[in-house]
Amino acid sequence: MASGLTITQHGTNLANYIIAPVSIQFIDFLWDKIEPILQRAVEKGNNEITCETVKQRAINGDTLLCTVLKDNEIIAIATTEVRTFDSGHK
């Protein structure tokens, strides 16, 4: 990044945020910080999925778990999965 360059979106300085995937080996270590944030999403989703299900899918490698950090504090969680549809498409 060039010196003095500030990346902003809607007035938010995005340079203050880090999005980092969580290695499978660190899921248990970070879980106490991840679970309360994830629980809010679980509740909004009518409990269609549980925190424990997300954790197990991440440990199994089915789900990629990412943290969003600001000032070294986890402020958000993102999950990503590649699923194969009945048609065979991903």
C-alpha angles and dihedrals in degrees: 000000000000119000112268094015113138121193112209137171121188089347094307118124102230093192087078092064131078124195110201132175114232113235114230089243091060100047095093091043093053099033096101088060096040101046100065091052093045091048090065090058092045090055093049089051092060089250092289086148132020132226088243091054091052090048093050093046090051093048090048090051095244093113129042109220117203131184127213110213132193118183089350092303123117105239101164143015129215128190129196131189134178108217130190113227123217087260089061094249120131 
